[in-house]
Amino acid sequence: MSDEARWEQVDAYVAEKLLGPDEVLTAALADCAAAGMPAIQVPAAQGKLLNLLVRVHGARRVLEIGTLGGYSTIWLARGLPAGGRLDTLEIDPRWAEVARRNLDRAGLAGVAEVHLGPAVDTLATLTGPYDLVFIDADKPGNPAYLREALRLTRPGAVVVLDNVVRGGRVVDADSTEPSVVGTRAAYDLIAAEPRLDATALQTVGAKGYDGFVVALVS
């Protein structure tokens, strides 16, 4: 068995043992596939981690940059307490519409709002403070999104930045791949920013080899 097949098998095992079936999330994934959306949403186990981070942190306001079909949005919004709110940003009107339908079916239409448009433009219109920010959008935009996350968060907030390993290519200083260049620039920003205390974790699974950053705002 290849490493990739084993990673996928373990992901399925974790989901079966610790997450269980979820008709709403299964339907959301089916709608995303039916719409022709790329299958780049977070794996189920990482979705549950986002949910747990919201709950452990006691977050009441969450910002998500990069909605896609609303799969991770559902995980995040489900972690909010009564009265909590989530803003999620999506540039593609097709995906935004799918996300709105998925959130409505999940009973979260009154909790999560999908904002349509380029994230940098929408971010300029938002006011904080947010307690948790999840960044999972175009990687060249990561430095700008991180700066906005800092502007919109309070001390003690958590920022999660996804896809920061890029199959290991993040260590290639000579890469001209935009996603790698943007990711490396995000690392540089985090390392130089005294308000951020962060670490990164490598991950393997059904979506391959990647990882994410978790940062605490001070």
N, C-alpha and C positions, 0 to 999 in steps of 0.2 A: 504494500500500500504506500502511495506517495505521501510526502509530508502534507501536501495540500488536502488530500482526501482525509487524512487523519485529523487535521485541524477542523474540517467541516463536520466530521463524525463527532468530535468532542463538543463542538458548538451545539449540535443537535441533542447530545446527551445532557448538556447543561440546561438547555431549554426545557427538555422533557422533565428533568428531575427538580429543577428549581423555579421554573417559570410557569409551566403548565399551559394548557390550551387557552387561547384567547380569540374568540370569534371576531371581535371588533378589529383587532390588529391583523388577523388573517384576511379579513375583508378589505382592510386598507391596503395591504400589499397586493391583493388581487386587483383592486381598482387601479393601483399604480401601474401594474403590469399591463392591464387592459388599455391604459392610456398611452402605452408606449414609452413610459418613463424609464430612464436608466435605473438599474437596480443597485443604487449606490447609497441607500439609506443605511443607518447604523444596524449592526446585528442585534438580535433580540437581547442578548446578554448585556450588550452595551446600552441598549435602551433602558433596561432595568437598572443599570448603574446610574444613568442620568436621573431616573425616577427616585432612586435612593438618595442621591446627592441633594435633590430638592427637599426631600423629607428630612434627612439628617440635618441639613443646614437650616431648616425652618423657613425656606424662602417663600416670600409672598408675591414677589414680582420677578418674572423670568423674561429674559430676552433671548430669542433664538434667531440667529442670522443664517438663513438657508433653510427654507421650509421643505422644499421638494413636495412630496405628497402628504406630508403631515404625520408620518410614522413616528419620528422622534418627538414631534410636537405632542402627540398623544401621550407618550411616556412621560414627558416633562409635565404636562398639564395635569395629569393624574396625580402627581405628587404634591400639588398645591393644596393648601388648606382652604376651607370655605372663605370666599371673598378674595382669593388669590387671583392674579391676572397674568397672562402671558401674551407678549407681542412677538410675532414671528414674521420674518421678512422674506419675500420671494419675488424674483425678477420676472419669471415666466408666467404669463396669465393662464396658460393651460394647466400648469402644475398648481398654481394657486387655487384654481377652481376645484381640482381634485382634492386638495388639502381641505378646503372648506367643507366639501361633502363628507370627507372622512371624519372631520372634527364634529360635524353635525350628528353623524351616526353614533359617534362615541359619547354624545351628550355634553360636548365641550364647547359648543358654539358660543355660549355666553361667557366662557372662561378665556379662550384663546382667540385672538384677532389676527387674521392674515393681512399683512400690509403688502400691496403690490407695487413693485418698482425697484430700481437699482438700490441696493442696500445703503450705499453711501448717501444717497439723497434722502431716503427714509430716516436714516439714523440722525440726520441733521434736524429733523422735525420732532424727535422724541426727547422726553425729559425723564430723568431718573428720580430717585435712584432705583436701580435693579439690584436684586440680591444674588442673582445667578445669571450668567450669560453663556450660551452655548453657540460656538462659532463653527459652522459646517457649510461653508459656501465656497465660491471660487477662491482657490489658494493664492493667486497673485494679489487678491484684495486683503489678505490676512493682516498685514501691518496696519492698514487703514481701519479695519474692523477692530483690532486690538486697541488702537488709540481711542476710538469711539466708545469701546467697552469701558475703558478707564474713565472717560468723561461721564459716563452714564451710571457708574456704580458707586457704592459707598464703601468705606473701610469695612473689611470683613466679608465683602462679597467674593464669590467664586467665579472664575472664568475657565471654561473648558474649551479647548481648541482641538478640533478633530483632524485626523489624517496628517500627522506631523512626521511620519517616518518614510512614507512614499516608497515602500518596498525596500528600504535601506538606502535609497538614492539621496536622502537628505545629507549624507556625509560627503557627497561629491561637490567640492567647492567650485569645480569648473563647469558644473552643469548649467546649461542654458534653458533647460525645461522650465517654463513659467511656473508650474506648480512647485517645483523644487526651489527655484529662486525666491518665490513668495514665502515658502515655508521657512527657508533659512533666514530671510529677513525678519520673520516673526520671532524666531529664536533670538536673533540679535536684539530686537526691541525688548523682549522679555528680560534678557540677561542684563541689559543696560538700564532697565526701569526699576528704580528703588522701591516703587509702590507695589511691585509684584514679587511674590515668593512662590516659586514654581518647581514642578518636576514633570518629567515625561515618562510614559510607560509604553513599551513596545507590545503589540498585540498580534496574535495570529488567529485565524478562524475562517469561516466560510467566505469572508470578504478578502482573504489573503493576508499579507504581512503589512502592518501599518502601526499606528499608535496615536496617542493623544496626550495633550498637556493639560494639567490641572494647576491653576494659579490662584493664590489668595491675594486679594487686594488689601493694602494697608494704608 
